[in-house]
């Protein structure tokens, strides 16, 4: 395909998305690096009990306006997640948190892709260490440096995020996870 059109609209579009989205691999890496942010699971209690990212805070989408002030530190960036690509609860929660004045991003892929990448998660019954889904994580996996209390392990993220190819830098919020160089 050849094109002679100005690509500035595409640059603005993708830079805008990266300013407010991160993915499971970047969140995993930021947790492993000890970057300071609050990961918020916005799903209902039953979903939280079924499984959640280690270290996440449970703040269901419908409770954000009532509990955000008591649950979240305004000086710490927030990343929201829900079930997966077919769920927009994390988007709605991020919008509500932004309206309340929080520095917020959405973790695209949600809990589904956290699990599909093979990253550890916690349930009401204890930790789980899933094998990566070969469609989501086709490269051989190294041991993760993210640990959960019982000694879990995970794996690095999507190989597309690891190619070393980097687009022009996007405007990003300082200190928000998912903004590290690849």
Secondary structure, DSSP 8 states (H G I E B T S, - for coil): ----S--HHHHHHHHHHHHHEEEHHHHHHHHHTT---EEEE-S-HHHHHH-EETT-EE--GGGHHHHHHHH--TTS-EEEE-S-TT--HHHHHHHHHHHTT--EEEEETHHHHHHHTT--EEETTEEE-----TTT--S-----S---TTT-------GGGGSS---S-----TT-TT-S--
